[in-house]
Amino acid sequence: MIYADNAATTKMSDAAIEAMCACMKENYGNPSSLYGVGQKAKEALESARDEVIKAIGADNFREIIFTSGGSEADNQAIRTAAEIGRKAGKMHIISTAFEHHAVLHTLKRLEKEGFEVTLLDVHENGLIRPEEVDAAIREDTCLVTIMYANNEIGTIQPIREIGAICRAKNVLFHTDAVQAVGHIPVNVKEDNIDMLSASAHKFHGPKGSGFLYVRKGIPITNLIEGGAQERGKRAGTENVPGIVATAVALKDAIEKMDQNAEITKAKRDRLIAGLKEIPHSAINGDEDRRLPGNVNFCFEGIEGESLLLLLDDKGIQASSGSACTSGSLDPSHVLLAIGRVHDVAHGSLRLSINEEITDEEVEYVIKSVKEVVEYLRSFSPIWRDLVAGRKKFIL
Ligand SMILES: *Cc1c(COP(=O)(O)O)cnc(C)c1O
């Protein structure tokens, strides 16, 4: 089996599993308890926090809140900025059309509460232009939230430049860095980031564990009321085993990041070169400014879902980056945002690899995708129309 869906989730690293099991077996205390086992759990929690601080270039333990993952961190960051904005009479938020639904759906809720949201266009290459962020900022803008790297097409945004613009204009800047942290260098200070979301299961840590960075001095809104955990900003007994494993996975990912990225990029580029040979296909997103492991293509005249099922039969686990897989017939909002028309967006394939894929597997994937695309086209009515000239090729 070839697992090529690391953008959906990753396999936990052995080190993270071991740390998690050891914590569950031995370090079972409640960090809020004052006696020995409780204090031992508290120590594990705080040393995990120190690791996270180091990993993203933060300053201070108060800047990290452990959450149930990326979605919760996104919700909390956006709510935090919205509360600050509401109090100051600033109810305008800037984001982009290709954010994760954890961001887009939170913004939809805020619109119902009276906020105005501007979603910036994403250009054909899958990149946001800093000057357009600059132009969209108004007197009443309380937040700019733009993802670090896109989960479907892998494009890496000019975060540092956008952050500098927001800083200069005194507007809070949040980035959903779930796809970036542990994969490419991220530094909250150098990148001018005020708030950042991350999720452990995207960097070989456990599911249901993540964190939110909030720069010192920004008053945080809590989503969950209850006890005084996480300095009163996120109630509920901490997921100590998950948090410990998160820190281990993150440390590991960052130590090996440069080396793994180099290996992964070479394989990614071979996959891209191989898939480009398929006629009437196109890569989605900028070819260079993309995550080391992301390959995303559209193939004209086919349906992404059939492609996935047939690849699964060949032992290749991938994704279409389309909402079809979850029962909806809408094509991916990300592909529509970069200007793909519905028909083309339907025929998409996302392969998200890591350094473990072998060269032989890469060749097998290329060969398999070529075969499956050709097979699906052989009985596709759309393809027949395209070939007969009744319909115009787009790609
Ligand atoms: C996976 C993902 C999320 C959600 O993270 P969870 O931990 O699954 O809640 C948010 N944003 C992006 C970009 C993601 O890839």
The ligand as a Gaussian input file, in Angstrom:
#p B3LYP/6-31G(d) Opt

LIG

0 1
 C       -6.201000      19.552000       8.835000
 C       -6.338000      21.016000       8.758000
 C       -7.092000      21.727000       9.697000
 C       -7.872000      21.044000      10.792000
 O       -7.055000      20.482000      11.761000
 P       -7.695000      19.388000      12.759000
 O       -6.614000      19.133000      13.739000
 O       -8.024000      18.206000      11.918000
 O       -8.885000      20.037000      13.372000
 C       -7.144000      23.098000       9.602000
 N       -6.481000      23.749000       8.635000
 C       -5.745000      23.110000       7.704000
 C       -5.023000      23.892000       6.678000
 C       -5.657000      21.725000       7.732000
 O       -4.946000      21.091000       6.806000

